[in-house]
Structure formats: structure tokens, C-alpha cells
Amino acid sequence: MMVAPMSLYALFTGPGPSGFGYSSTADDVTEGLDLTGKTYLITGCNSGLGLEAMRVLGRRGAHVIAAARSRDKAEVALAGVSSAGTPVACDLSDPGSVRACIEAVRGLDIPLDGIIANAGIMALPQLERRNGVELQFFTNHVGHFMLVTGLLRILTDTGRVVILSSAAHKGAPPGGIEFDNLSGEKGYRPWRAYGQSKLANLLFAKHLATRMPRPGQTANSLHPGVIATKLVRHMNPVVGAAYGLMGWIALKTIPEGAATEVYLATHPGVAEINGAYFADCNQISPSKYGQDAALAQRLWEKTEEIVAALPS
């Protein structure tokens, strides 16, 4: 876990060029915005950053399409934050569930002003697979790839796609993406696999930015910060305890952690920024692999192959 020093540094540097920084919250970055009439889809709406993002978007007047693994969870989440919205089921590890979600959202006949790909799993202690692909890569990347590309046609002319990556993308394996080991059968390390999935998120946004259907649409990715959310549920007990103990020193609160995704989805200041990577509501440089356009294109093509081979 080589993230606390970076977080401590950011904590004491203050706001960046955007006017926001490490301690800005989702409420802060939307202050004064009226999102009435706008619609956003958020995955992982039922806890952590997704729940907070949904609360704030609803507070500013937006209609939220709340996606969780089950419709019941999405309904409970919406009721808990008193937001106007539409609950939908979307289990990103289940292609059938993702396809059903796409059809349900299209069927609403509501244009999307933004898609926030927020959900994810982290550091599974043992190798698990879905459809022959390592589960973190499938859930965090392939599931979101299916969902986002399936909904591009209903984005507004200025619609935004926001993909949660992580500074953990710097822990991806040598070469960035192990195209010959996406199943994990040639070796599995929890954090390296997580880093690979987060690099895939970043590269997906980077290449998607070059393929958006209309010129006013954008795709960007972000590192939300280091936050103690339900992602830690998959850690082994020792690492999870250490992660929790960092909280009083370095971890962001959930409102702070949700700030950058909400900022990218709504703020006028980033309306024309496309294909970038952000942290603390400011643009930063990712790893060398995160800047590799050829790698991003190769990943896109490989992901299309994976999706095409999935059972209907």
C-alpha cells in the first residue's frame, strides 16, 4: 500500500488550478450548480462513493438512474438519500445483467447527461474467474465497457463518461496489461490484478475519448483518493486492519472521495476536457502505460473480442 505518502502530500498542498483540492467534497464542487432536468447513471450506487455521488446529484436537482447489483439495493439506496431517481439492477460480473440494464435504461427514453462508472471490487485474496477472465478485470473493466458502450447512443450532445480508475494503476504488471494472462492462470497476485483492472479503466476512458459519437461528448478517468469504503471487504484481515488504521492520518472521507467523479460529471470547467486523468479535481499525469495510446487501442480491441465471445 504505497499510497499514504501521496495522500499526505496532497492533503497539505491546498487547492489546485481548478480551485478544488484534496479536502474538497462533492457538495463543494457542485455548489451553485442547478442540475434540474439532467440525468446521470451511476454504478455502485448503494454504498460508498456511489451513494454519496447520488445524494449530491439529487440534491442539485438531477434525476439519477441508480444501478446496483440488484434492483432492491438500488431502491433502498435511493430511499436512503431521498433522491428522485430510477433504480436498475446491474451486476457487472454478469453479462446478462449488464445487457438487461442497457435495455432497461434505453427503454426509459431519457437522454443521459453523464455515466459515472463508479462500482468495483478490489484485491480478491484468491483467484476467481467469470467467463474465463479474472474477476477483477471482468467486473471493473469488461462489465463497465459493455455498459458504457451500450449506452453511448443515448448520451446527450454534451454527455460525459466518467470512469473511476485509481493510483493503483501504477501497480499493474510489467507491460501494463497481461494479454496472455487475463484468466490469471499463469499467476495471480491480488494487488497486481487490481492494478491491472484500474489501468484498464484508465485506458478505456483514454481510447473512448477518441471514439465518442459527437464532438461535444467527453470521457475522462480519475483517482478518487484513498478511502475506507466497502472495497476493503475482500482484503485479508491483517491488511484490512492496517488500511483502516491509516484513516486518522491519510484517508479521505467519503464526501471528499466522491468529489472528483462528481466534478468531472457536472462542472462547467471541465466541459471541454477529454481523455484526461484527474485526482483531487485536478488533471494529473498517469503512469507511462496510462499514457500509451497504442496500448489503449489494443485493450479496446481485446475487450471487444472478450465481449463478442460471451454467451448470449
C-alpha atoms as one frame of an Amber mdcrd trajectory, in Angstrom:
protein
   0.000   0.000   0.000   2.234   2.844  -1.238  -0.493   5.447  -1.251  -0.435
   7.189   2.108   2.601   9.439   1.400   0.949  10.742  -1.774  -2.250  11.398
   0.138  -0.415  13.209   2.917   1.380  15.387   0.369  -1.877  16.270  -1.365
  -3.528  16.957   1.981  -1.142  19.829   2.705  -0.824  21.366  -0.772  -4.226
  23.065  -0.850  -6.441  23.674  -3.878  -5.077  23.186  -7.390  -5.706  25.151
 -10.603  -9.363  24.099 -10.600  -9.916  25.842  -7.279 -10.506  22.488  -5.592
  -8.175  20.023  -3.936  -7.684  17.124  -1.577 -10.222  18.233   1.024 -12.937
  19.394  -1.386 -16.185  17.465  -1.116 -18.818  16.548  -3.682 -21.014  19.246
  -2.150 -18.211  21.786  -2.581 -17.610  21.092  -6.264 -21.307  21.376  -7.119
 -22.008  24.480  -5.047 -24.246  26.812  -7.053 -24.957  24.284  -9.830 -28.539
  23.652 -10.869 -28.778  20.178 -12.385 -32.541  20.220 -12.787 -33.507  18.406
 -15.980 -30.250  16.465 -16.184 -29.958  12.681 -15.816 -26.952  10.681 -14.657
 -26.408   6.942 -14.363 -24.184   5.767 -11.510 -22.974   2.214 -10.949 -22.373
   1.034  -7.400 -24.958   3.497  -6.094 -25.779   1.605  -2.926 -22.688   2.349
  -0.843 -19.575   4.457  -0.503 -18.676   6.910  -3.225 -21.586   5.960  -5.470
 -24.115   6.601  -2.718 -22.586   9.972  -1.907 -22.397  10.979  -5.569 -26.048
  10.061  -5.973 -27.025  12.057  -2.888 -25.261  15.187  -4.101 -26.507  14.958
  -7.688 -30.039  14.544  -6.369 -29.570  17.470  -4.021 -28.660  19.638  -7.017
 -31.814  18.620  -8.839 -30.610  15.807 -11.107 -32.513  12.634 -11.900 -30.279
   9.661 -11.069 -30.502   6.229 -12.643 -29.224   4.225  -9.722 -27.503   0.977
 -10.663 -26.678  -1.669  -8.082 -26.278  -5.448  -8.183 -29.994  -5.805  -7.512
 -32.945  -3.520  -8.021 -33.822  -3.873  -4.333 -30.429  -2.484  -3.303 -30.829
   0.418  -5.699 -34.316   1.179  -4.358 -33.080   1.183  -0.775 -30.177   3.463
  -1.713 -32.459   5.968  -3.423 -34.845   5.997  -0.481 -31.945   6.477   1.918
 -30.789   9.701   0.283 -34.281  10.923  -0.612 -33.294  11.394  -4.260 -35.569
  11.340  -7.250 -34.399   8.558  -9.458 -34.871   5.243 -11.168 -33.470   2.017
  -9.667 -31.974  -0.573 -12.023 -30.149  -3.852 -11.494 -26.650  -4.131 -12.940
 -24.303  -6.874 -11.788 -21.142  -6.012 -13.699 -19.791  -9.542 -13.336 -22.868
 -10.966 -15.113 -23.111 -10.162 -18.854 -26.816 -10.983 -18.868 -27.445  -8.487
 -16.075 -25.431  -5.797 -17.883 -27.340  -6.366 -21.123 -30.659  -6.213 -19.258
 -29.590  -2.963 -17.629 -28.719  -1.464 -21.013 -32.135  -2.388 -22.386 -33.919
  -1.093 -19.286 -32.120   2.258 -19.422 -32.693   2.637 -23.158 -36.339   1.826
 -22.555 -36.719   4.811 -20.236 -36.294   7.053 -23.272 -34.344   9.583 -21.190
 -31.115  11.035 -22.625 -28.118  10.688 -20.316 -26.064  13.736 -19.395 -23.485
  11.512 -17.787 -22.433   7.978 -16.906 -20.352   7.529 -13.764 -18.669   4.111
 -13.808 -18.113   4.005 -10.066 -18.568   0.373  -8.996 -15.688  -2.018  -8.485
 -14.097  -4.799  -6.467 -10.606  -4.804  -5.026  -7.817  -7.197  -4.099  -9.674
 -10.501  -4.116  -7.447 -12.770  -1.985  -7.912 -15.802  -4.212  -8.170 -16.105
  -7.977 -11.765 -16.056  -9.197 -12.953 -16.007 -12.807 -16.024 -15.085 -14.807
 -16.339 -16.377 -18.347 -12.677 -17.384 -18.257 -11.468 -13.911 -17.221 -10.004
 -12.913 -13.845 -12.887 -11.461 -11.832 -11.463  -8.033 -11.002 -10.626  -7.402
 -14.652 -14.025  -8.645 -15.751 -16.062  -6.706 -13.189 -14.115  -3.460 -13.085
 -13.318  -3.213 -16.793 -15.247  -5.590 -19.060 -18.595  -5.059 -17.313 -18.234
  -1.285 -17.492 -17.033  -1.494 -21.103 -20.225  -3.357 -22.019 -22.448  -0.958
 -20.115 -20.906   2.294 -21.328 -20.580   1.323 -24.975 -24.140   0.012 -24.885
 -25.436   3.385 -23.694 -23.368   5.761 -25.831 -26.219   6.224 -28.288 -28.396
   7.865 -25.618 -25.778  10.325 -24.338 -26.698  13.946 -24.908 -24.602  16.050
 -27.292 -22.543  17.210 -24.306 -22.756  13.938 -22.352 -19.846  12.900 -20.165
 -18.464   9.485 -19.274 -16.544   9.337 -16.001 -14.541   6.192 -15.220 -13.113
   5.517 -11.767  -9.542   4.339 -12.062  -7.038   4.560  -9.198  -3.454   5.434
  -8.401  -3.214   1.667  -8.004  -2.993   1.521 -11.813   0.716   2.158 -11.257
   0.902  -1.310  -9.716  -0.130  -3.025 -12.948   2.219  -5.764 -14.188   5.196
  -5.080 -16.474   3.847  -4.147 -19.876   0.683  -2.777 -18.303  -1.850  -5.406
 -19.414  -1.050  -9.135 -19.405  -2.946 -10.006 -22.550  -1.687 -13.605 -22.336
  -2.843 -13.974 -18.735  -6.224 -12.292 -18.446  -7.520 -15.525 -16.931  -4.925
 -15.361 -14.161  -3.948 -18.980 -14.780  -0.268 -18.087 -15.323  -0.051 -16.405
 -11.949  -2.249 -14.291  -9.714  -1.400 -11.552  -7.254  -4.375  -9.683  -5.754
  -2.946  -6.177  -5.867  -1.280  -6.582  -9.242  -4.554  -7.848 -10.710  -6.393
  -4.922  -9.148  -3.811  -2.514 -10.566  -4.243  -4.057 -13.998  -8.021  -3.606
 -13.815  -7.607   0.036 -12.804  -5.140   0.635 -15.630  -7.731  -0.898 -17.941
 -10.302   1.593 -16.621  -7.940   4.458 -17.362  -7.063   3.187 -20.834 -10.723
   2.582 -21.626 -11.530   6.228 -20.905  -8.480   7.369 -22.848  -9.435   5.479
 -26.000 -13.165   6.094 -25.597 -12.377   9.813 -25.743 -11.229   9.318 -29.340
 -14.395   7.411 -30.292 -17.204   9.466 -28.769 -20.089   9.707 -31.261 -20.338
  13.514 -31.134 -17.655  16.195 -30.689 -19.134  17.733 -27.532 -19.044  14.464
 -25.601 -16.162  13.595 -23.284 -14.630  10.657 -21.412 -12.219  11.046 -18.504
 -10.877   8.906 -15.665  -9.817   9.610 -12.111  -8.196   8.531  -8.899 -10.747
   9.206  -6.145  -8.235   9.112  -3.321  -7.646   6.527  -0.633 -10.933   5.957
   1.155 -12.124   3.317   3.622 -15.190   2.005   1.777 -16.676  -1.477   1.335
 -13.957  -2.216  -1.229 -11.806  -3.346   1.697 -14.170  -6.251   2.409 -12.103
  -8.554   0.171  -8.777  -7.826   1.850  -7.192 -10.319   4.208  -7.850  -9.299
   7.837  -4.304  -8.058   8.562  -4.102  -5.789   5.516  -7.671  -4.604   6.009
  -6.965  -3.652   9.627  -3.836  -1.740   8.630  -5.807   0.036   5.907  -8.409
   1.092   8.428  -5.817   2.355  10.904  -4.485   4.717   8.234  -7.755   6.621
   8.366  -6.844   9.153  11.030  -3.667  10.043   9.111  -4.281   9.852   5.400
  -7.599   8.518   4.215 -10.185  10.766   2.625 -13.729  10.870   3.859 -16.409
   9.526   1.523 -17.655  13.059   0.676 -14.073  14.006  -0.254 -13.596  10.793
  -2.208 -16.739  11.397  -4.270 -15.694  14.933  -5.205 -13.628  14.216  -8.315
 -16.149  11.944 -10.019 -18.955  14.433  -9.401 -16.714  17.305 -10.534 -15.935
  15.565 -13.829 -19.589  14.705 -14.397 -21.011  18.158 -13.757 -18.617  21.089
 -13.514 -18.558  23.625 -16.385 -14.799  23.986 -16.011 -14.130  20.543 -17.480
 -16.757  20.566 -20.235 -14.119  20.560 -22.984 -11.507  18.304 -21.364 -11.405
  14.881 -22.966  -9.284  11.787 -22.412  -7.582  13.071 -19.268  -6.824  11.632
 -15.832  -7.668  13.508 -12.631  -7.063  13.385  -8.897  -8.281  15.847  -6.272
 -10.346  17.566  -9.007  -7.230  18.492 -10.983  -5.667  16.960 -14.075  -2.518
  14.920 -13.433  -0.300  12.548 -15.415  -0.867   8.800 -15.120   1.852   6.141
 -15.413   3.680   5.643 -18.687   1.304   2.802 -19.505  -1.646   5.075 -18.779
  -0.338   7.429 -21.468   0.146   4.703 -24.082  -2.399   5.257 -26.872  -1.361
   2.076 -28.685  -1.892   0.021 -25.518  -5.309   1.652 -25.063  -6.322   0.703
 -28.592  -5.061  -2.850 -28.177  -7.026  -3.185 -24.939 -10.167  -1.886 -26.653
  -9.824  -4.458 -29.424  -9.134  -7.279 -26.964 -12.128  -6.285 -24.846 -14.347
  -6.329 -27.925 -13.134  -9.878 -28.563 -13.955 -10.912 -24.976 -17.437  -9.380
 -25.184 -18.138 -10.951 -28.596 -17.285 -14.390 -27.187 -19.618 -14.118 -24.188
 -22.689 -16.330 -24.187 -25.837 -14.510 -25.319
